Amino acid sequence: MSHWVLLYVAIMLEVAGTTCMKLSNGFKVLVPSIATLLFYWASLAALSYATKHVPISTAYAIWAGLGTTLTALLGTLYFNDPLSTAKIVSLGLVIVGVVGLNLSGGHAH
């Protein structure tokens, strides 16, 4: 599996873990609580393998930035989190930063 694909799998697992954390109701609901831990563990394992070939500064920034953006979008769409102009602009800036990292030579050779 490509190290970049693995990085994006790590992001999806992190978003799943965060979503399960919300569903766990403060770790009071057993299944989502366990799923949170498993998804985060799997995400960190995938991120660890991805950083064997992707510079850590690039990999972590992409993982954190896209994970944050996707989680915020899910929060808005499925958990009725408030959406403001400032939030939209801020998430757009995160995406611009991730694209900028990729374009600035963040790919390992």
N, C-alpha and C positions, 0 to 999 in steps of 0.2 A: 504494500500500500504506500502510495506517495506520502512523503512527510508533510506536504501541504494539505492533502486530504485528511491526514491524521490530525492536523491542527484544527481543521474545520469540524471534524468529529468531536474533538475535545471541546470546542465551543458549544456544539449542540448538547453534549452531555452536561456541561456546566449550566446551560439554560434549563435543561430538564431538572437538574438538581435544585436550582433556585425555585423553579415552579413547584416542585414537590415540597420544598421548604414552606412555601406559602400554604399549600394544601395541608401541611402537617398541623396547622393551627398552633404554632409554638411548640412543636414536637409533642403534641397531645394525641395525635392520631398515628397509630403504629405504622401502617403500611407506607404512607408518604414519608414518615420520619426515616424509616429504613431505606427507602428509595433515595432520599436526599443523600444519605451517606454513601450509598453505592454509586450514584451518578457522579458525585464529587470525586470519589476515589478513582473511578474510571476516567473522568475528565483529566485529573492530574496525571494519571498514568499515561494517557494519550499525549498530553502536553509534554511530558518528560521525554517520551520517545521522539516527538516532533522536534524537540530542541537539540537532538543529536545532529540535525542537518539544517535547521533554521536558527539564525542567531537569536539568542535568548531575548534581547531587547525587542526585536521585531515580533517574535512569537508571542511573548507575554503581552505586548501592547495590542496585538491583533486579538488575542484570546480575551483580554479584559475589555477592550473597546467594543468588539462585536457582541460579546456576551452581555455587556451592559446595555447596548442598543437593543438587542433582541429581547432581553428581559423587560426593558422599559416598554417596548411595543406590545409584548404579551400582557404586561400589567394593564396597559391602557385598553387593549382589545377584550381581554377576558376577565380582568379583575376590577374593571371600572376605575382604575387609577386616573386622577385628573390629568388632562393634557392642556398645556399652555403653550403660547408662542415661544416663551423662553425655553421650554423643554424641547420643542421641535427644533429650534435653532441649535441648542446645545447638542442634541443627538446628531444633527447634521454635521456639526463640527467634529464630533467623534469619528463619524464615517470619513470625513475629509482627512482626518489624521491617519486613519488606517490606510486609506488609499495612498496618502503621501508616503507612509512608511514603505509600502510595497514598491512605489515608483522610485524611491530614493536608494535602491540597491540593497534592500533587505533580504534578497534571496541569496542563499549560500550557493557556492559553485561546486 
